[in-house]
Amino acid sequence: MNGLDLMNLSCYYVEIGQYWLGALGGQAGMELPLERQADGRLTGACRERVTQRLRAFLKKRPWQPRVRVVCALGARGVALRRLTLPASTREEVPRLLSLQIESEFPLPPDELAWGYGRFGHAQPVSSGPNGKQEFLVAAVKRKALEDYLDIFTACGASPVFTLAALARSHVCPHAPATYAVLDLGQRSSELAFFEDGLPTAVRVLPWGGQDLVQATVKAAGSGTPASAGPAAETALDCLARSLDGQLAARKIYVTGAIAWRPDIASQLSAALGNGADCEAVKLTAGEGRSAALLGLRQAIEQDGGWPSLILKTKAANGSARVAQPTPLRWAVLAAVLALAALAAPYAEALLLKSRLAAKLAAIKQEKGRLGTVDRELEFLHYLKQDQPAYLDVLFIMAKAAPPGTRFDTLSMNRRGELSVRGSIKDSQQLADFRSKLLATGCFTNVVVEEQTPTPDRQKLTLRMSAQWDAARGREGLASTVASSEADKSKAAGKEMLPAAAPNAARSSSPATTNLPHRVESAPSSLVPPPSSP
């Protein structure tokens, strides 16, 4: 299980101390006292009480997947070692560390829950012959975690264990490269030294908030403790003496409930001396708002990171102490899935019934419009078949008219009777124009009714009438279009011939038809093509 998988799911955070257990999930928090036996294991009554309270706090349903819980362990019973390994790949590191653990720890790796973090993790691993890597290994007895594993398993949770000292480092603002974190508890305190973001040493101090309270109450001689005074300074002197010789960093972050007391950080700095700089870390008050729990939530939910040291709780054979779901639960789940599969078709029919009814009503409504659409379509076909072929007539006349011809008026009725008025160069061109119209086969009769010279004797005014043959008009129009395309291809071939042999090209080409290149009334480039039948 990696950090990315857990970050994508909702997590609960739990801190396990020597005398209490705290939990945080969302905005809800919880704190429970712990009762232990002489060997440090939880009593039976305590285990039962903690299981019930955690089960109610997690609110996990039987059909839901296991809840992800990140647990922060106190420093009691935790051993830290700084180990050096030769240059190796990331896959070889766990095996090499396991060999080192056998020589550094009194117990074999199979009896330990251990994890590691690398110093200078931002730097690449050296691959040279003398490359070295430094790792921090944290280990705790596997039996010490059995009670917690059983409790979380009974609650339907999958726990992941890390160090509380490492979690507290995430709430320290602007931490330098080396610093210390002092967590002041009620009965005892924890002191952790950090380097490159990893705890290099962890100490449990026999001093807590109760010592400060008892000292101030005794000095005041009443049941109300004083917040400051000589008694408080004396109690802090006792804490400073317990720290004598253990401080390796000048910057000390102070956490815990009593760290909020007025001037406690400055009084502790004065008691320690040697230039120690103590800074109280103020956090949100409330149940389940310890520095470790808030640090875990900040690292995972806000910073998008993950604790750099996770304790592995799996045995050597790779099996984890997580109780498997009972066969009855799997049988119930299988039955529910089978019923859902059988009911899915019927549920779909019931859910989509209203939508299907609406679609059927819309189809019936559209069906009534089909008769109107058919009648309108038949009317359009009638108009298309009976309309005069205006465009076809214009196209043929534009192709047959000689250059310089001008049409002033052109009319055509539904019976195909055509009347044209215009002007042409001379009578010879008029005769050729009439012959070409008859040669197309589109007209049954073409009559020149009038031809009169203009006053300047340059042109002839004409008036012609013709009868359009609707049956043969399409065939004649197709032959006219084919001849026009052939003329265009021949003209293009002449342009592509080399300039050195114009006579050869002219002699080899067949005689072209005398078709006009321009008509004044309607140029051929502007006349639309014949409409389809």
Phi and psi in degrees as a GROMACS rama.xvg file:
@    title "Ramachandran Plot"
@    xaxis  label "Phi"
@    yaxis  label "Psi"
@TYPE xy
-103.037  170.948  ASN-2
-65.2101  -33.3118  GLY-3
-65.0747  -39.1483  LEU-4
-63.3077  -38.4641  ASP-5
-75.5166  -31.475  LEU-6
-68.3576  -26.0373  MET-7
-79.178  -7.37575  ASN-8
-116.268  160.131  LEU-9
-73.268  134.974  SER-10
-117.704  152.737  CYS-11
-112.13  151.081  TYR-12
-122.801  133.896  TYR-13
-132.789  134.517  VAL-14
-113.192  128.547  GLU-15
-112.654  109.38  ILE-16
-102.443  -170.859  GLY-17
-75.1453  -34.983  GLN-18
-120.543  -2.34059  TYR-19
-154.388  163.245  TRP-20
-131.733  128.348  LEU-21
-118.165  146.695  GLY-22
-135.652  147.863  ALA-23
-142.89  128.417  LEU-24
-147.282  111.367  GLY-25
66.725  -122.609  GLY-26
-101.963  0.353385  GLN-27
-94.9531  141.927  ALA-28
-136.1  161.617  GLY-29
-154.457  145.217  MET-30
-136.849  135.834  GLU-31
-131.888  139.713  LEU-32
-77.3104  151.396  PRO-33
-116.691  140.06  LEU-34
-115.948  128.569  GLU-35
-120.897  155.743  ARG-36
-84.1472  -177.8  GLN-37
-65.6008  -31.0454  ALA-38
-85.8801  3.66986  ASP-39
93.0596  -9.18264  GLY-40
-77.0108  153.946  ARG-41
-70.7442  145.357  LEU-42
-71.5187  160.932  THR-43
-62.1433  -42.295  GLY-44
-64.9527  -38.3669  ALA-45
-66.0464  -41.2624  CYS-46
-61.5938  -43.5495  ARG-47
-64.4656  -42.6296  GLU-48
-66.1792  -43.5894  ARG-49
-65.0595  -38.3102  VAL-50
-62.7157  -44.2301  THR-51
-65.4029  -44.7708  GLN-52
-66.1795  -40.2493  ARG-53
-67.9983  -38.0755  LEU-54
-62.9636  -40.414  ARG-55
-69.8725  -32.3146  ALA-56
-73.6962  -39.6077  PHE-57
-74.8007  -28.8876  LEU-58
55.0478  47.9631  LYS-59
-91.3009  127.549  LYS-60
-86.7667  153.907  ARG-61
-60.9198  -32.1244  PRO-62
-86.89  -6.11073  TRP-63
-83.7258  154.88  GLN-64
-68.2701  167.596  PRO-65
-63.9942  141.923  ARG-66
-78.9155  138.933  VAL-67
-86.415  123.385  ARG-68
-126.039  126.945  VAL-69
-104.262  120.318  VAL-70
-108.695  135.346  CYS-71
-108.373  119.723  ALA-72
-92.8303  142.573  LEU-73
-68.853  172.603  GLY-74
-78.205  -15.7436  ALA-75
-67.2116  124.985  ARG-76
86.3395  0.984626  GLY-77
-97.8729  132.06  VAL-78
-114.073  136.103  ALA-79
-117.895  137.997  LEU-80
-136.999  140.935  ARG-81
-103.543  111.737  ARG-82
-113.883  146.466  LEU-83
-114.48  130.411  THR-84
-122.594  152.828  LEU-85
-69.7  167.289  PRO-86
-59.7207  131.364  ALA-87
-157.204  168.945  SER-88
-78.7933  165.383  THR-89
-65.7505  -30.5353  ARG-90
-71.8674  -26.2608  GLU-91
-85.2497  -13.7379  GLU-92
-61.4167  -49.3215  VAL-93
-58.1081  -39.3692  PRO-94
-67.9503  -40.7991  ARG-95
-68.5186  -38.6108  LEU-96
-66.1842  -35.9136  LEU-97
-61.0636  -37.4677  SER-98
-68.2676  -37.9546  LEU-99
-68.9065  -35.3272  GLN-100
-63.3464  -36.1595  ILE-101
-61.3654  -29.6635  GLU-102
-94.8245  -21.6965  SER-103
-95.2978  -28.6793  GLU-104
-108.492  151.12  PHE-105
-71.7278  -16.865  PRO-106
-113.627  150  LEU-107
-69.6375  162.047  PRO-108
-60.5203  -29.0653  PRO-109
-67.7171  -22.0646  ASP-110
-98.7017  8.76736  GLU-111
-121.124  146.326  LEU-112
-100.343  109.545  ALA-113
-132.748  157.737  TRP-114
-149.482  171.084  GLY-115
-146.702  157.852  TYR-116
-141.908  148.153  GLY-117
-100.202  135.638  ARG-118
-74.4411  140.921  PHE-119
63.6954  47.9572  GLY-120
-67.1534  -16.7993  HIS-121
-79.3165  -13.2023  ALA-122
-91.6285  146.378  GLN-123
-70.4891  153.046  PRO-124
-72.011  129.051  VAL-125
-70.2051  138.348  SER-126
-110.35  5.97968  SER-127
-74.4958  172.648  GLY-128
-66.9247  -26.8897  PRO-129
-107.852  16.446  ASN-130
-67.4743  136.976  GLY-131
-126.439  152.097  LYS-132
-130.995  136.635  GLN-133
-109.801  132.588  GLU-134
-127.896  149.419  PHE-135
-105.348  124.361  LEU-136
-112.907  125.521  VAL-137
-112.919  135.946  ALA-138
-142.723  149.87  ALA-139
-145.127  154.167  VAL-140
-62.0717  135.923  LYS-141
-64.2436  -32.9494  ARG-142
-65.7999  -27.3655  LYS-143
-68.1685  -18.6227  ALA-144
-99.3922  -3.54422  LEU-145
-63.6024  -40.7111  GLU-146
-61.1296  -43.2063  ASP-147
-69.1158  -38.2671  TYR-148
-62.8305  -41.8315  LEU-149
-65.3314  -40.3108  ASP-150
-63.9134  -47.7473  ILE-151
-67.9652  -34.9534  PHE-152
-64.9193  -41.4929  THR-153
-65.0633  -26.4824  ALA-154
-87.256  -1.11102  CYS-155
75.1259  36.5494  GLY-156
-121.31  154.449  ALA-157
-112.305  105.515  SER-158
-86.1394  150.925  PRO-159
-128.886  130.311  VAL-160
-108.149  138.121  PHE-161
-141.308  -174.166  THR-162
-95.735  137.111  LEU-163
-64.7102  -35.0646  ALA-164
-62.4203  -39.1968  ALA-165
-67.8065  -36.7091  LEU-166
-66.9808  -35.3239  ALA-167
-67.1209  -23.6618  ARG-168
-66.4297  -20.3291  SER-169
-75.3187  -14.2916  HIS-170
-99.0222  1.67481  VAL-171
-84.4324  118.351  CYS-172
-79.4856  135.561  PRO-173
53.4877  52.3552  HIS-174
-73.14  136.264  ALA-175
-76.764  -172.286  PRO-176
-65.8631  -41.3449  ALA-177
-124.746  132.504  THR-178
-161.011  177.486  TYR-179
-131.962  151.507  ALA-180
-124.65  121.721  VAL-181
-111.288  112.648  LEU-182
-101.371  115.335  ASP-183
-90.9841  112.535  LEU-184
-98.1335  -175.059  GLY-185
-77.6471  -40.8932  GLN-186
-108.008  -28.6702  ARG-187
-148.797  168.734  SER-188
-130.479  161.131  SER-189
-123.683  134.121  GLU-190
-118.88  123.527  LEU-191
-126.737  135.858  ALA-192
-105.439  136.39  PHE-193
-120.849  145.385  PHE-194
-147.723  126.108  GLU-195
56.3112  34.3507  ASP-196
80.4716  4.04876  GLY-197
-118.434  141.799  LEU-198
-75.2571  118.108  PRO-199
-88.1668  -22.1083  THR-200
-155.995  143.916  ALA-201
-133.383  131.851  VAL-202
-126.643  143.24  ARG-203
-103.428  121.295  VAL-204
-103.293  133.735  LEU-205
-79.3212  53.3616  PRO-206
-144.944  133.968  TRP-207
-144.522  -174.286  GLY-208
-64.5956  -27.0497  GLY-209
-63.4432  -35.0485  GLN-210
-63.4278  -40.2637  ASP-211
-67.1631  -39.9239  LEU-212
-66.4555  -46.253  VAL-213
-62.9406  -38.0416  GLN-214
-66.1227  -42.9391  ALA-215
-70.9574  -37.1243  THR-216
-66.4299  -42.5896  VAL-217
-64.1905  -38.6124  LYS-218
-71.4356  -35.58  ALA-219
-76.5841  -25.5665  ALA-220
71.8448  22.9688  GLY-221
-142.993  177.261  SER-222
-82.6511  -3.28494  GLY-223
-104.044  113.533  THR-224
-71.9922  146.801  PRO-225
-84.7263  145.766  ALA-226
-81.6859  -17.8623  SER-227
-153.782  169.041  ALA-228
137.75  -178.276  GLY-229
-61.2662  -34.2589  PRO-230
-64.9764  -41.0021  ALA-231
-65.9282  -38.345  ALA-232
-65.5035  -37.019  GLU-233
-64.4518  -42.3481  THR-234
-64.1179  -38.9266  ALA-235
-70.5662  -28.9257  LEU-236
-63.7789  -37.3411  ASP-237
-62.1406  -41.0966  CYS-238
-64.6288  -39.8587  LEU-239
-65.5724  -36.9551  ALA-240
-67.6688  -34.0707  ARG-241
-69.8658  -23.0459  SER-242
-89.6996  -6.69922  LEU-243
-60.8576  126.54  ASP-244
85.8467  -4.29949  GLY-245
-106.34  -17.1454  GLN-246
-76.6084  125.969  LEU-247
-119.748  6.0841  ALA-248
-138.118  144.297  ALA-249
-83.6423  -27.8417  ARG-250
-89.7597  122.1  LYS-251
-127.773  122.17  ILE-252
-95.8311  128.514  TYR-253
-106.703  123.141  VAL-254
-121.559  173.683  THR-255
112.338  167.326  GLY-256
-65.4139  -41.004  ALA-257
-79.8925  -4.87519  ILE-258
-67.0578  -14.3404  ALA-259
-85.336  -8.30319  TRP-260
-59.7368  145.266  ARG-261
-60.4032  132.427  PRO-262
63.2787  15.3656  ASP-263
-69.911  -33.5927  ILE-264
-69.3381  -42.5642  ALA-265
-68.8223  -37.2226  SER-266
-65.6745  -38.1983  GLN-267
-68.9035  -36.5925  LEU-268
-62.8796  -41.5939  SER-269
-66.9933  -36.3311  ALA-270
-69.67  -36.355  ALA-271
-74.531  -41.7143  LEU-272
68.851  -160.986  GLY-273
57.7849  27.792  ASN-274
72.2684  19.4603  GLY-275
-68.7583  135.151  ALA-276
-113.452  104.448  ASP-277
-98.6816  133.175  CYS-278
-129.52  122.109  GLU-279
-78.8532  131.775  ALA-280
-98.3253  113.086  VAL-281
-92.2297  129.77  LYS-282
-125.481  171.899  LEU-283
-65.6379  132.303  THR-284
-82.298  154.826  ALA-285
135.185  169.823  GLY-286
-67.1729  137.189  GLU-287
73.4325  17.0384  GLY-288
-109.748  43.0975  ARG-289
-74.4533  167.397  SER-290
-63.67  -36.7523  ALA-291
-67.525  -44.7034  ALA-292
-67.5077  -43.5514  LEU-293
-67.1917  -33.0018  LEU-294
-66.5362  -40.2732  GLY-295
-62.907  -45.6684  LEU-296
-64.8111  -38.4971  ARG-297
-66.955  -40.3783  GLN-298
-65.8276  -36.4618  ALA-299
-91.3419  -46.7225  ILE-300
-89.6631  -33.8398  GLU-301
-98.5402  -49.8231  GLN-302
-81.4955  -12.9261  ASP-303
69.2671  20.596  GLY-304
-103.89  -157.59  GLY-305
-159.92  144.717  TRP-306
-52.0801  131.587  PRO-307
-76.713  0.63194  SER-308
-141.675  115.345  LEU-309
-120.124  131.171  ILE-310
-83.8796  127.045  LEU-311
-83.1268  127.133  LYS-312
-104.326  8.06286  THR-313
-84.5804  150.328  LYS-314
-78.5882  178.587  ALA-315
-63.6999  -33.4919  ALA-316
-79.1252  1.16662  ASN-317
89.2918  1.05674  GLY-318
-88.2002  135.158  SER-319
-97.8146  152.329  ALA-320
-83.5995  69.3142  ARG-321
-125.31  119.057  VAL-322
-63.193  136.269  ALA-323
-78.552  149.669  GLN-324
-60.2493  144.717  PRO-325
-67.5933  150.297  THR-326
-58.3943  -32.146  PRO-327
-63.012  -39.4976  LEU-328
-64.42  -41.4465  ARG-329
-65.1402  -37.738  TRP-330
-65.2184  -42.022  ALA-331
-63.7226  -41.886  VAL-332
-63.3079  -41.1954  LEU-333
-64.2309  -39.3698  ALA-334
-65.1218  -40.8429  ALA-335
-63.6812  -42.0196  VAL-336
-64.8822  -38.7864  LEU-337
-64.8402  -43.3341  ALA-338
-64.2046  -37.7308  LEU-339
-65.2284  -38.7935  ALA-340
-65.955  -37.594  ALA-341
-72.362  -35.4841  LEU-342
-84.2688  -10.9978  ALA-343
-60.0853  -46.3959  ALA-344
-61.3553  -41.6845  PRO-345
-68.8056  -38.6781  TYR-346
-63.9427  -37.8687  ALA-347
-64.5602  -39.5837  GLU-348
-65.2287  -40.0219  ALA-349
-69.0451  -40.4108  LEU-350
-70.7176  -33.5362  LEU-351
-98.6948  7.11909  LEU-352
-63.0594  -45.8394  LYS-353
-63.8539  -38.9845  SER-354
-66.289  -39.9064  ARG-355
-66.2965  -39.2929  LEU-356
-63.1277  -40.2179  ALA-357
-63.8134  -40.8425  ALA-358
-64.5902  -40.8219  LYS-359
-63.9897  -40.9475  LEU-360
-63.0787  -39.1989  ALA-361
-66.2474  -37.5098  ALA-362
-65.4293  -42.6802  ILE-363
-63.805  -37.5808  LYS-364
-66.7752  -39.5325  GLN-365
-71.6452  -27.8548  GLU-366
-63.2138  -34.0631  LYS-367
-66.4322  -18.7993  GLY-368
-86.141  -8.4143  ARG-369
-63.8831  -38.101  LEU-370
-62.0569  -43.6091  GLY-371
-62.3988  -41.2524  THR-372
-63.2676  -39.8333  VAL-373
-64.3416  -43.0281  ASP-374
-64.7133  -41.7035  ARG-375
-64.7851  -37.3007  GLU-376
-66.6437  -41.6669  LEU-377
-62.5268  -39.0101  GLU-378
-64.0991  -39.9649  PHE-379
-65.9609  -39.7768  LEU-380
-61.8322  -39.6921  HIS-381
-62.9115  -44.3006  TYR-382
-63.7076  -38.9071  LEU-383
-69.1254  -37.7035  LYS-384
-75.4731  -33.2909  GLN-385
-96.628  -3.43047  ASP-386
-75.5283  145.411  GLN-387
-63.4284  149.533  PRO-388
-86.9626  67.1767  ALA-389
-61.4726  -48.6456  TYR-390
-66.5614  -37.2377  LEU-391
-64.2443  -41.9331  ASP-392
-65.2385  -43.418  VAL-393
-62.2625  -40.1004  LEU-394
-63.9615  -45.6567  PHE-395
-66.9885  -41.0749  ILE-396
-68.8083  -35.1292  MET-397
-65.8937  -35.4483  ALA-398
-73.9999  -32.896  LYS-399
-87.3771  -20.5687  ALA-400
-71.7284  136.32  ALA-401
-72.7388  165.255  PRO-402
-61.9111  141.784  PRO-403
89.6904  -4.34771  GLY-404
-72.7653  141.172  THR-405
-131.677  129.329  ARG-406
-104.692  120.837  PHE-407
-87.7964  -44.7081  ASP-408
-137.72  149.928  THR-409
-149.394  123.257  LEU-410
-131.21  150.731  SER-411
-152.598  131.681  MET-412
-98.9718  -178.254  ASN-413
-68.9616  -21.4621  ARG-414
-83.9931  -1.3256  ARG-415
88.9676  10.5284  GLY-416
-80.8834  124.534  GLU-417
-113.783  138.784  LEU-418
-133.73  132.016  SER-419
-131.338  135.729  VAL-420
-125.414  139.336  ARG-421
-178.704  -156.585  GLY-422
-141.741  149.929  SER-423
-142.597  165.348  ILE-424
-67.1322  -54.7079  LYS-425
-151.446  179.104  ASP-426
-68.7288  -31.0912  SER-427
-63.2392  -44.8913  GLN-428
-64.8969  -33.2899  GLN-429
-64.6345  -42.2392  LEU-430
-64.8824  -43.0225  ALA-431
-62.8139  -39.2799  ASP-432
-62.0114  -43.8018  PHE-433
-65.1125  -41.4157  ARG-434
-63.224  -40.5413  SER-435
-66.0473  -37.2362  LYS-436
-64.5607  -41.2667  LEU-437
-68.2026  -34.2951  LEU-438
-67.6126  -23.0705  ALA-439
-69.2739  -23.3605  THR-440
79.3736  5.95275  GLY-441
-88.4469  -14.6723  CYS-442
-121.476  135.856  PHE-443
-84.682  -21.5031  THR-444
-155.479  133.656  ASN-445
-132.058  117.165  VAL-446
-122.716  130.371  VAL-447
-89.5219  104.378  VAL-448
-82.4581  -27.6062  GLU-449
-156.638  138.127  GLU-450
-143.337  115.306  GLN-451
-129.306  132.947  THR-452
-68.4294  149.38  PRO-453
-75.4774  163.748  THR-454
-58.3929  -32.0382  PRO-455
-88.1717  4.91477  ASP-456
58.3388  22.163  ARG-457
-92.1795  -28.1966  GLN-458
-142.378  172.349  LYS-459
-114.919  132.594  LEU-460
-87.0878  138.787  THR-461
-131.233  157.007  LEU-462
-140.079  120.733  ARG-463
-124.58  155.139  MET-464
-133.899  148.389  SER-465
-150.628  163.4  ALA-466
-120.232  118.475  GLN-467
-76.2296  129.956  TRP-468
-94.5891  102.648  ASP-469
-65.3302  -30.5959  ALA-470
-72.969  -41.2668  ALA-471
-100.36  0.39758  ARG-472
-63.8359  -38.4881  GLY-473
-68.6274  -39.2192  ARG-474
-66.0927  -44.8576  GLU-475
-63.7729  -36.8743  GLY-476
-64.7656  -39.1034  LEU-477
-65.1703  -40.7255  ALA-478
-67.3411  -34.9348  SER-479
-65.8715  -42.3707  THR-480
-64.4411  -39.4226  VAL-481
-64.972  -43.7687  ALA-482
-64.7822  -35.1904  SER-483
-65.8492  -41.7961  SER-484
-65.6124  -37.0377  GLU-485
-64.8481  -40.3335  ALA-486
-63.4168  -39.2415  ASP-487
-64.7188  -41.8915  LYS-488
-65.9291  -37.8014  SER-489
-66.4921  -40.8459  LYS-490
-63.5844  -39.0412  ALA-491
-66.2643  -35.3202  ALA-492
-66.1434  -36.0121  GLY-493
-66.1738  -38.4471  LYS-494
-66.8882  -29.0213  GLU-495
-82.1521  -12.9047  MET-496
-69.985  150.433  LEU-497
-67.1295  149.832  PRO-498
-68.7449  -17.0232  ALA-499
-74.5393  -17.0375  ALA-500
-129.513  58.7401  ALA-501
-69.3129  -35.3194  PRO-502
-66.2918  -39.3854  ASN-503
-63.9284  -40.3729  ALA-504
-67.6818  -36.3445  ALA-505
-71.6813  -35.2077  ARG-506
-75.1812  -31.7722  SER-507
-83.3543  -15.8755  SER-508
-83.1313  144.358  SER-509
-74.3365  168.492  PRO-510
-68.48  130.906  ALA-511
-90.6531  156.413  THR-512
-74.7541  150.018  THR-513
-85.5844  74.857  ASN-514
-99.5796  147.828  LEU-515
-73.2765  151.615  PRO-516
-96.8788  -17.6963  HIS-517
-156.956  139.503  ARG-518
-121.88  128.839  VAL-519
-65.8969  -37.8018  GLU-520
-74.2896  -39.352  SER-521
-152.102  96.2693  ALA-522
-59.0991  151.339  PRO-523
-64.9852  -26.825  SER-524
-71.4477  -19.9945  SER-525
-100.834  -10.0147  LEU-526
-77.6859  126.933  VAL-527
-69.5768  155.89  PRO-528
-68.6348  160.837  PRO-529
-63.2438  141.669  PRO-530
-73.13  149.761  SER-531
-72.4121  152.195  SER-532
